Amino acid sequence: MSDVVSRMRILVVDDHPLLREGVTALVSSQSDMSIVAQAANGREAIQQFHRHRPDITLMDLQMPEMSGLDAIIAIRGEFPEARIIVLTTYAGDVQALRALKAGARAYLLKDSLHKELLATIRAVQAGKKTMSPEVSFQLAEHATDDALTPAEVRVLRLIAEGNANKEIAAQLSTSEDTVKGQVRNILSKLGAKDRTHAAMIGLKRGIIEF
C-alpha cells in the first residue's frame, strides 16, 4: 500500500482561515495524515464530506450560516460511522454534551491543539473517544445539576439580550409574574448572584449562545 493511500484523510471545518491554516500545517507535517478538504461553515462541511468521505472531520461548533452541531447531526444521520472531532474555544459542559450526543467522538479546546490534536486524531481513528481535561472537569462538575427547562432557557436567552421581565413577558406572551418565577428558578439552578451573572454562566456553559 502506498504512503498516500495509507494516510488518514482529514477534513477541517472552521470559519477562521488562520485556524484552518494552522491545523493544516500541523497535520501536513505528519507522515500518516493529510488534509483532503477545508470548509468555512456547516453547510460547506456537509458538501465536502459528501465529496471526499474523510476518515476524520475536525469541526468547529460556532460558525455562520450553519453551526457545527447541526452539521454533525446531518453528517452522522447519513453516515453513522463518521468520525468527528470538535474543535472549540468553549469548555461549556452543556455545549459539550450536545456535541457528544450528536455523535462527536472527541471534544478539544483550540488552545490545546498543538499538544493534543495529533494524538486525538490517532485515538479517534483507532475507535477511541477523548476530550480535553478542562471539558471533562466541567462535565463532572455539573453532572448532578438541575437542568434548566426549555422555557427557562428561552428566558435566560432574553435576559442575556438585555430584556427586562416586562419585555420578556411580552415577547413570550406570558405574565410578568410567571417570568419572575422562572428568573428565580434560573438563578437558583445556576447558582447565580443576579441576572447578569446568570447570563454569563449560561454563555460560559453553552446553555445559550449568541
LINZI-V250775 format. One record per residue. RES is the residue in three letters. SS is DSSP state (~ for helix, > for strand, _ for the rest). OMEGA is omega as a letter, one per 40 degrees, with the letter a starting at -180 (NA if undefined). Layout:
BEGIN
RES_SS_OMEGA, RES_SS_OMEGA
END
This chain:
BEGIN
MET___a, SER___a, ASP_~_a, VAL_~_a, VAL_~_a, SER_~_a, ARG___i, MET_>_a, ARG_>_a, ILE_>_i, LEU_>_i, VAL_>_a, VAL_>_i, ASP___a, ASP___i, HIS___a, PRO_~_a, LEU_~_i, LEU_~_i, ARG_~_i, GLU_~_i, GLY_~_i, VAL_~_i, THR_~_i, ALA_~_a, LEU_~_a, VAL_~_a, SER_~_i, SER___a, GLN___a, SER___a, ASP___a, MET_>_i, SER_>_i, ILE_>_a, VAL_>_a, ALA_>_i, GLN_>_i, ALA_>_a, ALA___i, ASN___a, GLY_~_a, ARG_~_i, GLU_~_a, ALA_~_i, ILE_~_i, GLN_~_a, GLN_~_i, PHE_~_i, HIS_~_a, ARG_~_a, HIS_~_a, ARG___a, PRO___i, ASP___a, ILE_>_i, THR_>_i, LEU_>_a, MET_>_i, ASP___a, LEU___a, GLN___a, MET___i, PRO___i, GLU___i, MET___a, SER___i, GLY_~_i, LEU_~_i, ASP_~_i, ALA_~_i, ILE_~_a, ILE_~_a, ALA_~_a, ILE_~_a, ARG_~_i, GLY_~_a, GLU_~_a, PHE___a, PRO___a, GLU___a, ALA___a, ARG_>_a, ILE_>_i, ILE_>_i, VAL_>_i, LEU_>_a, THR_>_i, THR___a, TYR___i, ALA___a, GLY___a, ASP_~_a, VAL_~_i, GLN_~_i, ALA_~_i, LEU_~_i, ARG_~_a, ALA_~_a, LEU_~_i, LYS_~_i, ALA_~_i, GLY___i, ALA___a, ARG___a, ALA_>_a, TYR_>_a, LEU_>_i, LEU_>_a, LYS_~_a, ASP_~_i, SER_~_a, LEU_~_a, HIS_~_a, LYS_~_a, GLU_~_a, LEU_~_a, LEU_~_i, ALA_~_i, THR_~_i, ILE_~_a, ARG_~_i, ALA_~_a, VAL_~_i, GLN_~_i, ALA___i, GLY___a, LYS___i, LYS___a, THR_>_i, MET_>_i, SER___i, PRO_~_a, GLU_~_i, VAL_~_i, SER_~_i, PHE_~_i, GLN_~_i, LEU_~_a, ALA_~_a, GLU_~_a, HIS___a, ALA___a, THR___i, ASP___i, ASP___a, ALA___i, LEU___i, THR___i, PRO_~_i, ALA_~_i, GLU_~_i, VAL_~_i, ARG_~_i, VAL_~_i, LEU_~_i, ARG_~_i, LEU_~_i, ILE_~_a, ALA_~_i, GLU___i, GLY___a, ASN___i, ALA___a, ASN_~_a, LYS_~_i, GLU_~_i, ILE_~_i, ALA_~_i, ALA_~_a, GLN_~_a, LEU_~_a, SER___i, THR___a, SER___i, GLU_~_i, ASP_~_i, THR_~_i, VAL_~_i, LYS_~_i, GLY_~_i, GLN_~_i, VAL_~_i, ARG_~_i, ASN_~_a, ILE_~_a, LEU_~_a, SER_~_a, LYS_~_a, LEU_~_a, GLY___a, ALA___a, LYS___a, ASP___a, ARG_~_a, THR_~_i, HIS_~_i, ALA_~_i, ALA_~_i, MET_~_i, ILE_~_i, GLY_~_i, LEU_~_a, LYS_~_a, ARG_~_a, GLY___i, ILE___i, ILE___i, GLU___i, PHE___NA
END
